[in-house]
Amino acid sequence: MKERTTLERTNSKVEKIKEYPRSYRIDSEIMDVLKETLERVNKVAPKKIGEARLIKALILLSKDIDNKILLKAIKEVW
């Protein structure tokens, strides 16, 4: 069996992790909520958290949110 070089191992890892840049419009009311949440989190976080990282965390948390609650929130922002 052929042993892979460090470069080959590194390249295979890069191929598995792809970033998908997106752009979304957020109105001022939602942006205010995001900023308030960010301030609240940064008060207790050991390191400063950025908006993008908070949004990613919220997206991950959405997997555990009940669909009815999620649909209700979607109707509020529609």
DSSP file (Angstrom, degrees, kcal/mol; ACC not computed):
  #  RESIDUE AA STRUCTURE BP1 BP2  ACC     N-H-->O    O-->H-N    N-H-->O    O-->H-N    TCO  KAPPA ALPHA  PHI   PSI    X-CA   Y-CA   Z-CA
    1    1 A M              0   0    0      0, 0.0     2,-0.3     0, 0.0     0, 0.0   0.000 360.0 360.0 360.0 130.9    0.0    0.0    0.0
    2    2 A K        -     0   0    0      1,-0.1     2,-0.3     0, 0.0     0, 0.0  -0.555 360.0-131.4 -77.3 131.4    1.4    3.4   -1.0
    3    3 A E        -     0   0    0     -2,-0.3     2,-0.2     1,-0.0    -1,-0.1  -0.660  22.0-126.2 -83.1 137.8    1.9    5.9    1.8
    4    4 A R        -     0   0    0     -2,-0.3     2,-0.1     1,-0.1    -1,-0.0  -0.573  20.4-122.0 -84.0 145.1    0.5    9.3    1.1
    5    5 A T     >  -     0   0    0     -2,-0.2     4,-2.3     1,-0.1     5,-0.2  -0.335  27.8-105.5 -77.6 166.2    2.7   12.4    1.5
    6    6 A T  H  > S+     0   0    0      1,-0.2     4,-2.7     2,-0.2     5,-0.2   0.896 122.2  53.5 -58.8 -41.1    1.8   15.2    3.8
    7    7 A L  H  > S+     0   0    0      1,-0.2     4,-2.8     2,-0.2    -1,-0.2   0.906 108.1  49.4 -62.5 -42.1    0.8   17.4    0.8
    8    8 A E  H  > S+     0   0    0      2,-0.2     4,-2.1     1,-0.2    -1,-0.2   0.909 112.0  48.2 -64.0 -41.2   -1.6   14.7   -0.4
    9    9 A R  H  X S+     0   0    0     -4,-2.3     4,-1.6     2,-0.2    -2,-0.2   0.918 113.3  48.1 -64.4 -42.2   -3.2   14.3    3.0
   10   10 A T  H  X S+     0   0    0     -4,-2.7     4,-2.1     1,-0.2    -2,-0.2   0.922 110.7  50.8 -64.0 -44.8   -3.5   18.1    3.3
   11   11 A N  H  X S+     0   0    0     -4,-2.8     4,-2.0     1,-0.2    -1,-0.2   0.881 107.5  52.9 -62.3 -38.5   -5.1   18.4   -0.2
   12   12 A S  H  X S+     0   0    0     -4,-2.1     4,-1.2     1,-0.2    -1,-0.2   0.864 108.7  50.5 -67.5 -33.3   -7.6   15.7    0.6
   13   13 A K  H  X S+     0   0    0     -4,-1.6     4,-1.4     2,-0.2     3,-0.2   0.904 108.7  51.7 -67.6 -40.8   -8.7   17.6    3.7
   14   14 A V  H  < S+     0   0    0     -4,-2.1    -2,-0.2     1,-0.2    -1,-0.2   0.880 106.0  54.9 -63.9 -38.0   -9.1   20.8    1.7
   15   15 A E  H  < S+     0   0    0     -4,-2.0    -1,-0.2     1,-0.2    -2,-0.2   0.847 107.0  50.8 -64.3 -33.1  -11.3   19.0   -0.8
   16   16 A K  H  < S+     0   0    0     -4,-1.2     2,-0.8    -3,-0.2    -1,-0.2   0.794 103.9  62.6 -76.0 -28.3  -13.6   17.9    1.9
   17   17 A I     <  +     0   0    0     -4,-1.4     2,-0.4    -3,-0.2    -1,-0.2  -0.856  67.3 169.2-104.3 105.7  -14.1   21.3    3.5
   18   18 A K        -     0   0    0     -2,-0.8     2,-0.4    -3,-0.0    -3,-0.1  -0.932  23.5-144.5-116.4 139.6  -15.7   23.7    1.1
   19   19 A E        -     0   0    0     -2,-0.4    -2,-0.0     2,-0.0     0, 0.0  -0.827   5.1-156.8-100.9 143.1  -17.0   27.1    1.9
   20   20 A Y        -     0   0    0     -2,-0.4     2,-0.1     2,-0.0    -2,-0.0  -0.851  13.3-146.9-120.2  93.3  -20.1   28.4    0.2
   21   21 A P        +     0   0    0      0, 0.0     2,-0.3     0, 0.0    -2,-0.0  -0.358  24.1 178.3 -62.8 135.8  -20.1   32.2    0.3
   22   22 A R        -     0   0    0     -2,-0.1     2,-0.4     2,-0.0    -2,-0.0  -0.912  20.1-151.1-134.0 160.6  -23.6   33.6    0.5
   23   23 A S        +     0   0    0     -2,-0.3     2,-0.4     2,-0.0     0, 0.0  -0.991  16.3 178.9-136.7 128.3  -25.2   37.0    0.7
   24   24 A Y        -     0   0    0     -2,-0.4     2,-0.5     2,-0.0    -2,-0.0  -0.958  27.4-124.6-129.2 147.1  -28.5   37.7    2.4
   25   25 A R        -     0   0    0     -2,-0.4     2,-0.5     0, 0.0    -2,-0.0  -0.790  26.9-171.5 -90.2 129.6  -30.4   40.9    3.0
   26   26 A I        -     0   0    0     -2,-0.5    -2,-0.0     4,-0.0     0, 0.0  -0.985  16.8-134.4-123.5 124.7  -31.2   41.6    6.6
   27   27 A D     >  -     0   0    0     -2,-0.5     4,-2.4     1,-0.1     5,-0.2  -0.225  30.3-101.5 -74.0 169.9  -33.5   44.4    7.6
   28   28 A S  H  > S+     0   0    0      1,-0.2     4,-2.3     2,-0.2     5,-0.2   0.839 119.0  55.3 -64.2 -35.1  -32.7   46.8   10.4
   29   29 A E  H  > S+     0   0    0      2,-0.2     4,-1.7     1,-0.2    -1,-0.2   0.938 112.4  42.1 -63.7 -46.4  -35.0   45.2   12.9
   30   30 A I  H  > S+     0   0    0      1,-0.2     4,-2.5     2,-0.2    -2,-0.2   0.876 112.6  54.6 -68.1 -37.4  -33.4   41.7   12.4
   31   31 A M  H  X S+     0   0    0     -4,-2.4     4,-2.6     1,-0.2    -1,-0.2   0.888 106.3  52.3 -63.2 -38.3  -29.9   43.3   12.4
   32   32 A D  H  X S+     0   0    0     -4,-2.3     4,-2.5     2,-0.2    -1,-0.2   0.907 109.6  48.8 -62.8 -41.6  -30.7   44.9   15.8
   33   33 A V  H  X S+     0   0    0     -4,-1.7     4,-2.5     2,-0.2    -2,-0.2   0.912 111.2  50.4 -63.9 -42.1  -31.7   41.6   17.2
   34   34 A L  H  X S+     0   0    0     -4,-2.5     4,-2.6     1,-0.2    -2,-0.2   0.925 111.4  47.8 -61.1 -45.2  -28.5   40.0   15.8
   35   35 A K  H  X S+     0   0    0     -4,-2.6     4,-2.6     2,-0.2    -2,-0.2   0.896 111.4  50.4 -64.3 -40.4  -26.4   42.8   17.4
   36   36 A E  H  X S+     0   0    0     -4,-2.5     4,-2.3     2,-0.2    -1,-0.2   0.920 112.6  46.8 -62.5 -43.5  -28.2   42.4   20.8
   37   37 A T  H  X S+     0   0    0     -4,-2.5     4,-2.5     2,-0.2    -2,-0.2   0.905 111.6  51.6 -64.5 -41.3  -27.6   38.7   20.7
   38   38 A L  H  X S+     0   0    0     -4,-2.6     4,-2.6     2,-0.2    -2,-0.2   0.910 110.2  48.3 -62.6 -43.5  -24.0   39.2   19.7
   39   39 A E  H  X S+     0   0    0     -4,-2.6     4,-1.2     2,-0.2    -1,-0.2   0.914 111.7  50.4 -62.1 -43.1  -23.5   41.6   22.6
   40   40 A R  H  X S+     0   0    0     -4,-2.3     4,-0.6     1,-0.2     3,-0.2   0.911 113.7  44.5 -62.2 -43.8  -25.1   39.2   25.0
   41   41 A V  H >X S+     0   0    0     -4,-2.5     4,-1.6     1,-0.2     3,-1.1   0.900 109.5  55.5 -68.4 -41.2  -22.9   36.3   23.9
   42   42 A N  H 3< S+     0   0    0     -4,-2.6    -1,-0.2     1,-0.3    -2,-0.2   0.741  96.9  65.6 -67.2 -21.6  -19.7   38.4   23.9
   43   43 A K  H 3< S+     0   0    0     -4,-1.2    -1,-0.3    -3,-0.2    -2,-0.2   0.826 116.5  26.7 -66.8 -29.9  -20.3   39.3   27.5
   44   44 A V  H << S+     0   0    0     -3,-1.1    -2,-0.2    -4,-0.6    -1,-0.2   0.534  99.1 102.2-110.1  -9.7  -19.8   35.6   28.5
   45   45 A A     <  -     0   0    0     -4,-1.6     4,-0.1     1,-0.1     3,-0.0  -0.528  67.0-139.4 -78.3 141.2  -17.6   34.3   25.7
   46   46 A P  S    S+     0   0    0      0, 0.0     2,-0.3     0, 0.0    -1,-0.1   0.825  91.9  31.8 -67.8 -30.0  -13.9   33.9   26.5
   47   47 A K  S    S-     0   0    0     -3,-0.0     2,-0.1     0, 0.0    -3,-0.1  -0.911 102.0 -91.2-124.0 153.8  -13.1   35.3   23.0
   48   48 A K        -     0   0    0     -2,-0.3     2,-0.4     1,-0.0    -6,-0.0  -0.421  40.5-145.6 -65.2 134.5  -14.9   37.9   20.9
   49   49 A I        -     0   0    0    -11,-0.2     2,-0.2    -2,-0.1    -7,-0.1  -0.839   9.2-141.2-103.2 138.5  -17.4   36.3   18.6
   50   50 A G     >  -     0   0    0     -2,-0.4     4,-2.1     1,-0.1     5,-0.2  -0.516  25.1-107.6 -94.6 166.3  -18.2   37.8   15.2
   51   51 A E  H  > S+     0   0    0      1,-0.2     4,-2.6     2,-0.2     5,-0.2   0.906 117.4  52.6 -58.2 -44.8  -21.5   38.1   13.4
   52   52 A A  H  > S+     0   0    0      1,-0.2     4,-2.3     2,-0.2    -1,-0.2   0.906 109.6  48.2 -61.9 -42.0  -20.7   35.3   10.9
   53   53 A R  H  > S+     0   0    0      2,-0.2     4,-2.3     1,-0.2    -1,-0.2   0.891 111.6  50.4 -66.2 -39.0  -19.8   32.8   13.6
   54   54 A L  H  X S+     0   0    0     -4,-2.1     4,-2.6     2,-0.2    -2,-0.2   0.919 109.9  50.1 -63.9 -43.5  -23.0   33.6   15.5
   55   55 A I  H  X S+     0   0    0     -4,-2.6     4,-2.2     1,-0.2    -2,-0.2   0.912 110.2  50.5 -62.0 -42.3  -25.1   33.1   12.4
   56   56 A K  H  X S+     0   0    0     -4,-2.3     4,-2.2     1,-0.2    -1,-0.2   0.917 110.8  49.3 -60.8 -42.9  -23.4   29.8   11.8
   57   57 A A  H  X S+     0   0    0     -4,-2.3     4,-2.4     1,-0.2    -2,-0.2   0.905 110.3  50.4 -63.4 -41.5  -24.1   28.7   15.4
   58   58 A L  H  X S+     0   0    0     -4,-2.6     4,-1.4     2,-0.2    -1,-0.2   0.876 108.8  52.2 -65.0 -36.7  -27.7   29.7   15.1
   59   59 A I  H  < S+     0   0    0     -4,-2.2     4,-0.4     2,-0.2    -1,-0.2   0.919 110.0  48.7 -64.5 -43.0  -28.0   27.8   11.9
   60   60 A L  H >< S+     0   0    0     -4,-2.2     3,-1.2     1,-0.2     4,-0.3   0.900 109.9  51.9 -62.9 -40.2  -26.6   24.7   13.6
   61   61 A L  H >< S+     0   0    0     -4,-2.4     3,-1.8     1,-0.2     4,-0.4   0.784  93.6  74.0 -65.6 -26.5  -29.0   25.2   16.5
   62   62 A S  G >< S+     0   0    0     -4,-1.4     3,-0.8     1,-0.3    -1,-0.2   0.719  81.1  71.3 -63.5 -19.4  -32.0   25.3   14.1
   63   63 A K  G <  S+     0   0    0     -3,-1.2    -1,-0.3    -4,-0.4    -2,-0.2   0.818 101.8  44.5 -63.0 -28.8  -31.7   21.6   13.6
   64   64 A D  G <  S+     0   0    0     -3,-1.8     2,-0.3    -4,-0.3    -1,-0.2   0.448  89.7 106.0 -96.4  -1.8  -33.0   21.1   17.1
   65   65 A I  S <  S-     0   0    0     -3,-0.8     5,-0.0    -4,-0.4    -3,-0.0  -0.630  79.9-107.9 -83.6 135.2  -35.8   23.7   16.9
   66   66 A D     >  -     0   0    0     -2,-0.3     4,-2.3     1,-0.1     3,-0.3  -0.325  24.9-125.5 -58.1 139.0  -39.4   22.3   16.6
   67   67 A N  H  > S+     0   0    0      1,-0.2     4,-2.8     2,-0.2     5,-0.2   0.841 108.7  55.8 -58.9 -36.3  -40.8   22.9   13.1
   68   68 A K  H  > S+     0   0    0      2,-0.2     4,-2.0     1,-0.2    -1,-0.2   0.912 109.3  46.1 -64.6 -41.6  -43.9   24.7   14.4
   69   69 A I  H  > S+     0   0    0     -3,-0.3     4,-2.1     2,-0.2    -2,-0.2   0.909 113.4  49.9 -65.9 -41.6  -41.7   27.2   16.3
   70   70 A L  H  X S+     0   0    0     -4,-2.3     4,-2.2     1,-0.2    -2,-0.2   0.914 110.6  48.9 -64.0 -43.4  -39.5   27.7   13.2
   71   71 A L  H  X S+     0   0    0     -4,-2.8     4,-2.2     1,-0.2    -1,-0.2   0.875 108.9  54.0 -64.5 -37.1  -42.5   28.2   10.9
   72   72 A K  H  X S+     0   0    0     -4,-2.0     4,-1.5     2,-0.2    -1,-0.2   0.919 110.1  46.8 -62.3 -43.3  -43.9   30.8   13.4
   73   73 A A  H  X S+     0   0    0     -4,-2.1     4,-1.4     1,-0.2    -2,-0.2   0.880 109.5  54.2 -66.0 -38.0  -40.7   32.7   13.3
   74   74 A I  H  X S+     0   0    0     -4,-2.2     4,-0.7     1,-0.2     3,-0.2   0.902 106.7  51.5 -62.9 -40.7  -40.6   32.5    9.5
   75   75 A K  H  < S+     0   0    0     -4,-2.2     3,-0.5     1,-0.2    -1,-0.2   0.862 106.4  55.5 -63.6 -35.2  -44.1   34.0    9.3
   76   76 A E  H  < S+     0   0    0     -4,-1.5    -1,-0.2     1,-0.2    -2,-0.2   0.830 112.8  40.4 -67.5 -31.8  -42.9   36.9   11.6
   77   77 A V  H  <        0   0    0     -4,-1.4    -1,-0.2    -3,-0.2    -2,-0.2   0.468 360.0 360.0 -96.2  -1.3  -40.1   37.8    9.3
   78   78 A W     <        0   0    0     -4,-0.7    -1,-0.2    -3,-0.5    -2,-0.1   0.495 360.0 360.0 -67.0 360.0  -42.0   37.3    6.0
